[in-house]
């Protein structure tokens, strides 16, 4: 029995609330008790290495608010941790996989992912919600006439899987994550291709059969997330 009573192939309750902010395109995504605010800001400039190339850029920033965890999480004011750097690079890579940067033109879309409440799966929720915020920002550019054609090439979403008490489980909450024998994050496109797979044995090893089982669970969960995304975007 899982802590919240779910079947091992069942996602937590998913919520996706758009226009949470009235300043920029935004999405408040909830996966169980995890809440992440994803907001996309467009600027008409690019990093120096892209000057004059005609290409745009998509990047991401990630942070956890102090009260997002039971014990206060210290703000990263002057130097971000290695964990934060790794997560925001993962989010940025995932979002860039969905967009044609040449069609975006010389502009930057920055997706900020701020964890309001953490109960496992914050990076995967950030990717799933971050893609929605990115899509809303692109739609805004199209409506303003700043883009003639959408540069988006597909959707992306992400979910966690793992081996807990000897069983493969989908969408781990914090209680499962901390005791998992294997922890894995999977990011996919809606064409069935993988963007990234991060899998680690936590003082354990896993077999090829277990890997295949986890990937199948992840694909099942991500396909469901694409359905949620589609409802938001239509």
LINBELPE-V914560 format. One record per helix or strand of 3 or more residues. SS is the DSSP state (~ for helix, > for strand). FROM is the first residue (numbers start at 1). TO is the last residue. If there is no record, write none. Layout:
BEGIN
ss=SS from=FROM to=TO
ss=SS from=FROM to=TO
END
This chain:
BEGIN
ss=> from=14 to=18
ss=> from=25 to=31
ss=> from=34 to=43
ss=~ from=48 to=50
ss=> from=57 to=64
ss=~ from=66 to=68
ss=~ from=82 to=96
ss=~ from=101 to=104
ss=> from=108 to=117
ss=~ from=122 to=143
ss=> from=156 to=164
ss=> from=167 to=170
ss=~ from=174 to=177
ss=> from=182 to=189
ss=> from=194 to=201
ss=~ from=208 to=233
END
